[in-house]
Each structure stands twice: as C-alpha cells, then as structure tokens.
Amino acid sequence: MAKIGVEPSLTDVQEALRERGYNVVPLRGEQDARGCDCCVITGLDANIAGIHNIVTSGPVIEASGLTAEEICQKVEEKLR
C-alpha cells in the first residue's frame, strides 16, 4: 500500500489512513517526506518566508478546514 506522510498533530488523519491500509509515517522534518507517495500537512507552516524545497514528487494535501474523512478521500483521488 502507498506510503503517506502526515504531520504528527493530525492524529485523527493518521488513524483514518491506517484503517484504510495505508503505511503512515510522521512528517517531523523534510527528510521524512522522501519516498512518500503523498503528504498531508496542516498548512500552518507551508512555504514560510517564500522558501519552498521540493522533497517529494507526490501530491501534498493541505488539511486546513477538512475532516479526516475528506482528507482520506483526497488522498485516494490523488493516488489513482
């Protein structure tokens, strides 16, 4: 199953993705995103000061304002 990187604060999202069979890894730093098929971030610290380094070729989903179920649906759509 796909490897999904999720920020540690999104515990409900981590659990929901695990229940669907995904390999979930916590995103604590840039190196954690390497090798992920998709990443889920809170969006709170996205692109601070205009600095943006691409460390994964997979899609990045911003969780802000979305439920865990909505995020799971977005992950599944992106991985099709």
C-alpha positions in Angstrom: 0.0 0.0 0.0 1.1 3.6 -0.5 3.3 5.4 1.9 1.6 8.6 3.3 3.5 11.2 5.3 1.3 13.0 7.8 2.2 15.8 10.2 2.2 14.5 13.8 -0.5 16.9 15.0 -3.0 15.2 12.6 -3.6 12.1 14.7 -7.2 11.6 13.5 -6.0 11.6 9.9 -3.1 9.2 10.7 -5.6 6.7 12.3 -8.1 7.1 9.4 -5.5 6.4 6.8 -4.1 3.4 8.8 -7.6 2.0 9.0 -7.7 2.1 5.2 -4.5 0.1 5.0 -2.0 2.9 4.2 1.6 2.9 5.5 1.5 6.2 7.5 4.8 7.9 8.6 5.0 11.1 10.7 6.4 14.2 9.0 8.7 15.7 11.5 11.2 17.1 9.0 12.0 17.5 5.4 13.8 14.1 5.2 10.6 12.3 6.4 8.8 13.3 3.2 11.3 11.5 1.0 9.8 8.4 -0.6 6.3 9.2 0.3 3.6 8.8 -2.3 1.6 11.6 -0.8 1.9 14.0 2.1 -0.7 15.7 4.4 0.2 18.9 6.1 -1.6 21.3 8.4 -0.7 24.3 6.2 0.3 26.3 9.2 4.0 26.4 8.2 3.7 25.9 4.5 6.2 27.9 2.5 7.3 30.2 5.3 9.2 33.3 4.0 8.8 32.2 0.4 11.1 29.2 0.8 9.9 26.1 -0.9 12.0 23.0 -1.3 10.7 20.0 -3.3 11.5 16.8 -1.5 8.7 14.6 -2.8 7.3 14.2 -6.3 4.0 13.1 -4.8 1.0 15.3 -4.1 0.8 17.4 -1.0 -2.6 17.9 0.6 -3.3 20.8 3.0 -5.6 19.6 5.8 -6.8 23.0 6.9 -10.6 23.1 7.2 -11.1 19.4 6.1 -12.3 16.4 8.1 -10.2 13.2 8.4 -12.7 11.6 6.0 -12.4 14.4 3.4 -8.6 14.1 3.6 -8.7 10.4 3.1 -10.9 10.9 0.0 -8.4 13.5 -1.4 -5.5 11.1 -0.8 -7.3 8.3 -2.6 -8.2 10.7 -5.5 -4.6 11.8 -5.8 -3.2 8.3 -5.8 -5.5 7.0 -8.6 
